[in-house]
């Protein structure tokens, strides 16, 4: 996540939104983005986007059966 402006995000969350640090660090970048009101006009996630996320971040991994 090196492309994020962490100092700017921290200033926005901790100063502008007056969040406690633990609340700030529990947020995902998109949640913070939404709280800052920066999501106007952003399209919602469609089916193909959801499927891509599910492939990238599966809920469970395939069990290792030790057959290979």
C-alpha contacts under 8 A as a table, 3 or more apart, distances in Angstrom:
res1	aa1	res2	aa2	distance
1	X	4	X	5.97
5	X	8	X	5.34
5	X	9	X	6.08
6	X	9	X	4.95
6	X	10	X	5.90
7	X	10	X	5.14
7	X	11	X	6.16
8	X	11	X	5.12
8	X	12	X	6.13
9	X	12	X	5.03
9	X	13	X	6.05
9	X	32	X	7.96
10	X	13	X	5.15
10	X	14	X	5.70
10	X	15	X	7.70
10	X	24	X	7.83
11	X	14	X	5.40
11	X	15	X	5.23
11	X	16	X	6.71
12	X	15	X	5.57
12	X	16	X	4.75
12	X	17	X	6.23
12	X	36	X	7.72
13	X	16	X	5.86
13	X	17	X	4.96
13	X	18	X	6.31
13	X	19	X	5.80
13	X	24	X	6.23
13	X	32	X	7.29
14	X	17	X	5.95
14	X	18	X	4.80
14	X	19	X	4.81
14	X	20	X	6.52
14	X	21	X	6.75
14	X	24	X	7.05
15	X	18	X	4.81
15	X	19	X	7.22
17	X	36	X	7.99
19	X	23	X	6.23
19	X	24	X	6.04
20	X	23	X	5.37
20	X	24	X	6.31
21	X	24	X	5.00
21	X	25	X	6.16
22	X	25	X	5.32
22	X	26	X	6.23
23	X	26	X	5.20
23	X	27	X	6.69
24	X	27	X	5.54
24	X	32	X	7.99
25	X	28	X	7.78
27	X	30	X	7.98
27	X	31	X	5.86
27	X	32	X	6.29
28	X	31	X	5.18
28	X	32	X	6.44
29	X	32	X	5.18
29	X	33	X	6.09
30	X	33	X	4.78
30	X	34	X	6.14
31	X	34	X	5.09
31	X	35	X	6.22
32	X	35	X	5.00
32	X	36	X	6.19
33	X	36	X	5.23
33	X	37	X	6.61
33	X	38	X	5.64
33	X	39	X	6.69
34	X	37	X	5.14
34	X	38	X	5.83
34	X	39	X	5.48
35	X	38	X	7.62
37	X	40	X	6.82
39	X	42	X	5.31
45	X	49	X	5.83
45	X	50	X	6.50
46	X	49	X	5.26
46	X	50	X	6.25
47	X	50	X	5.10
47	X	51	X	6.19
48	X	51	X	5.07
48	X	52	X	6.15
49	X	52	X	5.10
49	X	53	X	6.28
50	X	53	X	5.12
50	X	54	X	6.14
51	X	54	X	4.97
51	X	55	X	6.22
52	X	55	X	5.18
52	X	56	X	6.18
53	X	56	X	4.99
53	X	57	X	5.84
53	X	58	X	7.91
54	X	57	X	5.18
54	X	58	X	5.19
54	X	59	X	7.66
55	X	58	X	5.69
58	X	61	X	6.73
64	X	67	X	7.90
65	X	68	X	7.97
